[in-house]
Amino acid sequence: MTDIVFDPRKVFHYGYVVPNMDRALRTWTRQGAVIVVPPSVDPIQNVSCALLVYLDSVPIELVAPLPEGPNPVASRLSKGGGLDHVCLFSDDLDGDLEKLEAEGGIQLVAPCFGAVFKRRLAFVATRAGLIVEMMTRAMVDGAGPDPLLSFLGRADFRQPPVDVQPS
């Protein structure tokens, strides 16, 4: 039997596509979500993103298209929007992408700078149909203050977690 390994520190958020950021924020906050990172524009993806924590336990990224120009969420919105992807932290973006592609994944967005969280990211569609966003744990050097520092709760989050072996 294979040992099951689950590291909850690798799960960053679940991406939720919405047609209108302001309306979505009102709805989510009325239902108990707390805004952690307010809406910010990602000019590379042509979207606005905000990070919420729902019911003190689930990090949700709201993603809305900007009013003008093409964006990667248009096709998802044409199907009603909603849950879109899972974002995992990566300590080796290129290596993790290589593994996903070796398993049959198709790269949807090549590694690029994610302006909202100030980290490198990429998107892959797995053979199972899951869209996975891989995001570096470490912020891009020189990108300014870390928007996730207060959310993640510690300054050493740039380092990969130390594995603790069961006793």
N, C-alpha and C positions, 0 to 999 in steps of 0.2 A: 504494500500500500504506500502511496506517495504521501509524504508529509504535507499538510496544508499550511501554507505560509500566507498570512494576511497582515499587512502593515498599514493600519489606518492613517499613519502619518503621510502616506503617499497620496491619499485621496485629497484633492484640493477643493473641488466643487463639482456640482452638477449644473450644466448649462441649460437654460430655459429661454427659448426664443419667443419674443413678444413683439407685436406690431407697434406699440406705443410705450415708450419708457415711462413717461409721467403717469399714465393711467395704470400701468403695471405696478409701479412703486406704491401708488395709493392703495391698490388692491392688496398687495403682499403685506404692507405695513399694517393695514387694518386687520389682517389675519395673523398678526403677531411677529412678523419678520422685522429684524433690526438691520438698518443700513450700516454696513461696515466700510465700504468704499463707494462714495456717491458716483452717480453717472459721470463717465468720462468718455471722450471720443477716442476711438482707435482709427486714425486716418488711413492706416494700411489696409484694414479690413472694411472700412467705411461703415462702422457700427458704433453704437454707444453701449457701454457695459457698466453694470453696477454689481457689487457684491453684497449679498444679504446673508443673514443667518436666520433660518426659520426654526421656530420652537426650540431655541437654544441648542440645536444639534446638527442641522443640515445646512451646509454652505451652498447657496444658490447664486449662480451668476445669471443676471438678466441680460439678454442681448437683444438690442433693437436696431433696425436699419436706420441710417441717416436718411433725411428726406430726399436727397439727390444722389444719383449714381448707383452703379452696381454694388452688390454686397453678397457675401456668402450665405446669408440667411433667407434670401428671397424664396428659394425653392421650399424651404422648411415652412415658411409663412404661408405659402400657397396651399399647404396641407393642413393649415390650422395652427401652426406654431406649437409651443409646448416643449416638453423635455427633448433635448437635442443631443447632448454629449456628456461624457464624464471627463473631468480633467485630473490627470495624475501628475504629481511632481516627479521630475527626473533629475538625477545627478549625472547622467550621461545621455544627453538628448540624442546625439547621433547613434550611439549604441542601442538605445531603446527603440529608435525608429527602425534601425536595421533588423532588430528582432521581430518587430511587428510586421515588417515587410516580408521577412523570411517565412512568417506564418501565413502569408497570403494577404496581408493588409495592403491597402492602396493609399498612398499619400494624397491627401486632399489639399493641404496647405503645406508648402515646404517651410523649413525652419525660417523664422523671421522674428523681428522685434515686436513684442506685444506692448503697445504704448500704455495701456491701462494699468497693468501690473508690473511693467518695466522688467520683463523677463523674456527670454527666447521661448518660442512655442512652435508647435507644428500640429497638424490634424491628420489622423489616419482613420480610414474606414476598415474595420476588421471583417473577416469572412463571415462572422456571426451577425454582421449588420450593425455593430456598435461603433459609434463615432467616438474616438479617443483623442482628446487634446493632451499632448505631452508638453509640460512647461518646466523650465529649469527652476530648481529650488533657489538657486542663487540669482540675484538681481543682476542685470547687465551693468558692468562697471561704468561709473560716470553718468548714470541715468537719473541721478537726483535722489531725493528721499524715498525710502521704501514704503509704498502705500500699504503693504501687508504687515509691517512690523508690529503694530498694535494688535492686529487680528491673530497673528501667529504666536504672539506672546513672549518672544525671546529673540535677542539679538543674534544668537548663534544658529538660527535656523538656516543660515546659508550653508552650514555644514550638514552632510548626510547624518541621519540618526545613527547612533551607536547600537548595534545589535545586542540585545540582552538574551543570553542563553538561559533556558529554564533550568532550575536546579534540581 
